[in-house]
Amino acid sequence: MTDSSPPSAAGGVLVALGSILGAAVGFAIGEATAGFLIGLGLGAVGALLIWWRDRR
């Protein structure tokens, strides 16, 4: 039996990249933790948007 539905989009990479880039930017300005958390939040929002779009 084959599944004819298209493959799911992967949004987890946005969470990982957001965390890494946010920490790097935060480290550059002296606030690594805040940068990490902001990057994590933005990545999570992006991943949720991809998930939401994929479910429609």
Protein Blocks (a to p, Z undefined) as FASTA:
>chain_A
ZZfbdcdddfklmmmmmmmmmmmmmmmnopaklmmmmmmmmmmmmmmmmmmmmmZZ
